[in-house]
Amino acid sequence: MIRASVFLIAMATIFGAIGSLFGVQGAAYAAALSVVIAFWGFWSTPSKLAAIGAVEVTDPKMIALVHELSARARIPAPRVFEMNERQPNALALGPNPQQAVLVMTTGLRKRLSRAELAAVLGHELAHIRYRDTLVATIGMTFLTAIASLALFVGLIGLLVGRNSGGLIIGLAILAPLTGLVVHTAMSRSNEYRADQFGADLSGDPKHLISALLKLDSAAKRVRNSTVLNRPVLTPLFVVDPTPGSWINALFSTHPPIERRIARLEAMRSSAIGSTNLGRIAPN
């Protein structure tokens, strides 16, 4: 909750800065708007799923796997959704474990074995268990709203001819500033923790190692149109969905894949991790 509070304060400050281009009253209105958006972000997971075209999975085998993993992770089983993307990847959304959802791409099930899939889903269940998804969900809402607010303020400023110089400067620094907030709020240590948790759930770090290698390789070859249309989704995925692009440089919070694998290899060399929660059959 501390990270979420810091994140909310930072985003309210950015909103106020944009609104201040129209004076003190504009800053106050913009800051108040940030509070409204925070509450909206808390409850708006269904609308986010609709925005990315995710549909609920009905495959009983997939649902059973998620329930099995969730029981071992000691959290309620989240609903499972799928978005139509060939690039294999996954993410989690939701303000708390009771309202969280798992979202996979259609390419994920096609590229991974059952044990590898369990490791990837375990990674996302870790984000749910440790409430990383709270910051992620609110962050996604805020960054989308900031982009919309900046566009609105810019258009109004151009129409009325007011503070045009300030608008240009403000909009020029907006993107890297919001990217910095994302980096601050969504720590890389969360990814390492989620990797360890996913490796434990799958029973052997080798499953997550092989999955990460497959996902990273595919991300370099297969476009993720959803992320290209909504860059703020970038830090939510298991691996960077747009490696080497400007989107990745601005929004990604993922550690280098080589470093993640090195840590998993170290886990494997010292047994199967410190909290082995059970094995998942490979097939």
Helices and strands as residue ranges (DSSP letters): H 2-19, G 20-22, H 24-43, H 45-51, E 55-56, H 60-73, E 79-83, E 90-93, E 101-105, H 106-111, H 114-129, H 132-160, H 164-185, H 188-202, H 205-221, H 225-229, G 231-236, H 246-251, H 257-269
